[in-house]
Amino acid sequence: MPRILIVDDREENRYLLQSLLEGHGYLVDVAAEGAEALLTARQTPPDLIITDILMPVMDGFRLCREWKTDHTLRHIPLAFYTATYTDSKDEAYALGLGADAFITKPADPDDLLQLITELLRLRQPPAVSRFKSDEATILKEYNAVLIQKLEHKIAQLEAASFRATQNEQRLTLALEVEEAGIWDWDLLSGVIIWSDRHAALFGMEPEDFDGRYESFRKRVHPNDIDGLEAASEIARDQHSDYSKDFRVIWPDGSLHWIAGRGRYLYDAQGKPTRMCGVIVEITTLKNNEEQMRLAAQVFESSHEAIIITDAQANIITANSAFCRSTGYTAEEISGVNASILRADQHDVGYFSDLWKDLRKNRHWNGELNNRRKDGSTYPVRLSISAVGDDSGLTSHYVSIITDLTQYKEAEERIQYMAYFDALSTLPNRTLLRDRAVHALAAARRDQTEVAMMFLDLDHFKTINDSLGHSVGDQVLQTVASRLKYLIREVDTVARYGGDEFSILLTNTDAKGAAQLAQKIIETLAAPIEAGNHSLVVGVSIGISCYPADADDFEALLKNSDIALFRAKGAGRNNFQFFTQEMNTNAHNRLELEVALRSALADNQFRLHYQPQFDLRSGKLLGFEALLRWQHPVRGLIPPLEFIPIAEINGLIVPIGTWVLNEACRQAKEWQTRGITHAMVAVNLSAVQIRQANIVSIVKQALQASKLEAKYLELELTESLLLENVGSVLLQLHQLKEIGVTLSIDDFGTGYSSLAYLKRFPIDTLKIDKSFVLNLTEDADSRAIALAIVSMAHSLRLKVIAEGVEDASQAKILAEMGCDEAQGYWYARPMPGDQVAGWLQRNPEPATLLANRA
Ligand SMILES: Nc1nc2c(ncn2[C@@H]2O[C@@H]3COP(=O)(O)O[C@H]4[C@@H](O)[C@H](n5cnc6c(=O)[nH]c(N)nc65)O[C@@H]4COP(=O)(O)O[C@H]3[C@H]2O)c(=O)[nH]1
């Protein structure tokens, strides 16, 4: 097989040609330059030599010359195969040196092979060397050609070097513009080199980086290192570039986002030997991305409807809240002009003002009506903001649309609640006041009259407490609708609170008011069906009139309230007109109430004591403590004038406690002065039993005075027993356990039945003085007194009569079997410090009794 010697200084050229020839069955030797080729050929002569021109040590021309002058080689064909700056002179020169062929790269492989076949046929040495004999000429030409070729080569290298420099400058510029940092990692030595910028992007001075991967790794955020290394591994295995964003922790602790790009470089065996890449800081970009993401999230998840339009108000995008409140889908509304939302309830001027404002202030805020997709309209608060582009021109508008439907409804509801009572749907006191003020102004102008009624349902509290609030509410609703039915359009019936109603009657005189009041009483008398109950409610009505009784609303209402108080006092289920006398009374009451508040602290209360006697023996049994108020201006005020007031405002509790303590103290003092065995009786108000812990108050009074409980008697009103049986019963038993005596005061005025009384731990019944008063003349009183005495005795209770004013009353009571008595006939109530003197003057009360009888 022919042997061919290939001479080329570039390995890849040798390799390519060698592969081609060997592939076609040739034996191939290679040499990197002429001298080596000569050596190889002299050892193993080839059948053909193919050589490049420019090579180090010995170039192709010199080789050709040597070859063609060597008698052992010159018969072997020599071909030049070159691409280097060939021109016609090269070829001529080569052929002049004796070369057999001059082939220009790149040659078509088939043509090349064909030529090689032909050259091999030339193997017979020619008889005469074609070599030019003129050595000097040859050398001159050789030099000229070589110099030309070198100049060519130098020019080419300079151009390449210039391009490389340009490329490097461009790259540097690009990196600087990008503010990129460069790194280069020699995987064999493990050393990493950073550019100064790279160190800066890691918040470090260049000299602070020791070139170790671990030092780099330490700076990467722990959550990002795995991702970065995984991306790098994939790039290494796939021979691809990688890019990864990661966070770097600066020495000051701050976090910086970095975008990293890297590439592996491999050796001939495909082993990665080097890595290099660039990094740029992208913190701002990431923050912007985050803000964009947040803004998008806010936009989408906002409860407020938001649309973004272009400068011409064409909708670009709308969020879900907008779609929900208008019924449009985001696709439907995109590109549509925002004017589609107008409800046409505002004139053109409104919108031109809006745009004028918006252009001037870049913002507009206001309320208007919008139209939904289905045509319905709804109130909104619209807030439009103009968004400017870089040149300052408005590029977009952002509108936030708050649906005010619920606010408006709530507002109306609040408005309604401010003027109407929710339960009865009647006007409330605020609206009543408004209307009354108007009605009075009109009456003043027209010289007409106005009447004001104040109504209170009788015993409504009992219905509420015993049958429950829902029944109570139904009763109030029925009463409200009956009242509404009775009045004229021009009048106002209002629920004033609880079971109180007011009626404002315009252009109505006292007669008209009385007629209506009577009608109200009759109408409300019809049973009211509530729950499973059929209830009859009475009503008390107070009436006052303009201009006769009052001039303004407040006075009119106050006077009707005073009249109502009188109506209630007059047995309920009736109506009363306001009178000046009522006003005076009410006034006095008010004054008393104010004075009462400071009376206790000012030590204005006194106790007077009325003796009580055994009717049979005439023996003194004890004293009833009776409260007096020593008013600094009005003098002594009797209890019936102020106790009801104290009961209403709750002052009876501290006052009653004072009475208990004072009475016990006084009784103990008498005992120490020798008035032994005398009891003291103290009146207890129902309010004291209801509101106060009466048991411990009594205990404390006894403890403080050291009075034995058996010397204390507590007088309770009969009506108390009818109240709240359970809790009263419990307290009475507890009082009994202490050892005090219990009596029922004013017996006969209430409705206690015998059976009822049996349930209470009572010791004594006190016959009310109203029966005693008429005992002599009135047979009925006598019968009642007798009944009480026998009933009490049958229950093993003692009986005491109060208000005994003369001997005949005492005699009748004694004959009836009444046990004890007290009254003016025996003694008037007296201050505690006078008791001793009174006893001295009357050493033998029994005698006294006998004497007077
Ligand atoms: N016409 C007439 N009256 C006589 C006669 N003997 C006594 N009285 C008066 O009759 C009242 C008897 O007291 P009461 O029925 O418990 O009626 C008492 C009692 O219910 C109440 N009260 C008096 N002191 C207190 C008290 O400390 N606490 C409470 N809660 N109520 C008291 O005030 C009511 C009136 O007390 P007073 O004005 O002191 O009136 C006393 C007494 O002065 C008489 O022969 N003829």
The ligand as a Tripos MOL2 file, in Angstrom:
@<TRIPOS>MOLECULE
LIG
   46    52     1     0     0
SMALL
NO_CHARGES

@<TRIPOS>ATOM
      1 N1       -104.4550   59.3270  113.3770 N.pl3     1 LIG1
      2 C1       -103.6830   58.7730  114.2870 C.ar      1 LIG1
      3 N2       -102.4430   58.4590  113.9910 N.ar      1 LIG1
      4 C2       -101.7140   57.8880  114.9660 C.ar      1 LIG1
      5 C3       -102.1740   57.6120  116.2480 C.ar      1 LIG1
      6 N3       -101.1920   57.0500  116.9630 N.ar      1 LIG1
      7 C4       -100.1180   56.9660  116.1170 C.ar      1 LIG1
      8 N4       -100.4060   57.4720  114.8900 N.ar      1 LIG1
      9 C5        -99.5880   57.5660  113.6870 C.3       1 LIG1
     10 O1        -99.8220   56.4130  112.8990 O.3       1 LIG1
     11 C6        -98.6140   56.0090  112.2110 C.3       1 LIG1
     12 C7        -98.2770   54.6340  112.6010 C.3       1 LIG1
     13 O2        -97.2740   54.1800  111.9060 O.3       1 LIG1
     14 P1        -97.4380   53.2380  110.7110 P.3       1 LIG1
     15 O3        -98.7930   52.7150  110.5460 O.co2     1 LIG1
     16 O4        -96.3640   52.2330  110.7650 O.co2     1 LIG1
     17 O5        -97.1970   54.1750  109.4840 O.3       1 LIG1
     18 C8        -95.9970   54.7810  109.3200 C.3       1 LIG1
     19 C9        -95.0580   53.9630  108.5750 C.3       1 LIG1
     20 O6        -95.7150   53.2530  107.5490 O.3       1 LIG1
     21 C10       -94.1880   55.0140  107.9600 C.3       1 LIG1
     22 N5        -92.9560   55.0950  108.7070 N.ar      1 LIG1
     23 C11       -92.7170   55.8150  109.8370 C.ar      1 LIG1
     24 N6        -91.4500   55.6300  110.2020 N.ar      1 LIG1
     25 C12       -90.8970   54.7570  109.3320 C.ar      1 LIG1
     26 C13       -89.6180   54.1490  109.2030 C.ar      1 LIG1
     27 O7        -88.7060   54.3360  110.0140 O.2       1 LIG1
     28 N7        -89.4130   53.3100  108.1440 N.ar      1 LIG1
     29 C14       -90.4170   53.0760  107.2620 C.ar      1 LIG1
     30 N8        -90.1530   52.2590  106.2700 N.pl3     1 LIG1
     31 N9        -91.6140   53.5950  107.3440 N.ar      1 LIG1
     32 C15       -91.8690   54.4310  108.4080 C.ar      1 LIG1
     33 O8        -94.7980   56.2240  107.9780 O.3       1 LIG1
     34 C16       -96.1130   55.9820  108.4440 C.3       1 LIG1
     35 C17       -96.6280   57.1760  109.1170 C.3       1 LIG1
     36 O9        -95.9110   57.4150  110.2190 O.3       1 LIG1
     37 P2        -96.3230   58.5780  111.1730 P.3       1 LIG1
     38 O10       -96.6610   59.7590  110.3670 O.co2     1 LIG1
     39 O11       -95.3060   58.6660  112.2050 O.co2     1 LIG1
     40 O12       -97.5970   58.0490  111.7310 O.3       1 LIG1
     41 C18       -97.5910   57.0250  112.6470 C.3       1 LIG1
     42 C19       -98.1250   57.5220  113.9800 C.3       1 LIG1
     43 O13       -97.6350   58.8140  114.3320 O.3       1 LIG1
     44 C20      -103.5170   57.9360  116.5460 C.ar      1 LIG1
     45 O14      -104.0710   57.7480  117.6910 O.2       1 LIG1
     46 N10      -104.2510   58.5110  115.5650 N.ar      1 LIG1
@<TRIPOS>BOND
     1     1     2 1
     2     2     3 ar
     3     2    46 ar
     4     3     4 ar
     5     4     5 ar
     6     4     8 ar
     7     5     6 ar
     8     5    44 ar
     9     6     7 ar
    10     7     8 ar
    11     8     9 1
    12     9    10 1
    13     9    42 1
    14    10    11 1
    15    11    12 1
    16    11    41 1
    17    12    13 1
    18    13    14 1
    19    14    15 2
    20    14    16 1
    21    14    17 1
    22    17    18 1
    23    18    19 1
    24    18    34 1
    25    19    20 1
    26    19    21 1
    27    21    22 1
    28    21    33 1
    29    22    23 ar
    30    22    32 ar
    31    23    24 ar
    32    24    25 ar
    33    25    26 ar
    34    25    32 ar
    35    26    27 2
    36    26    28 ar
    37    28    29 ar
    38    29    30 1
    39    29    31 ar
    40    31    32 ar
    41    33    34 1
    42    34    35 1
    43    35    36 1
    44    36    37 1
    45    37    38 2
    46    37    39 1
    47    37    40 1
    48    40    41 1
    49    41    42 1
    50    42    43 1
    51    44    45 2
    52    44    46 ar
@<TRIPOS>SUBSTRUCTURE
     1 LIG1         1 GROUP 0 **** ****
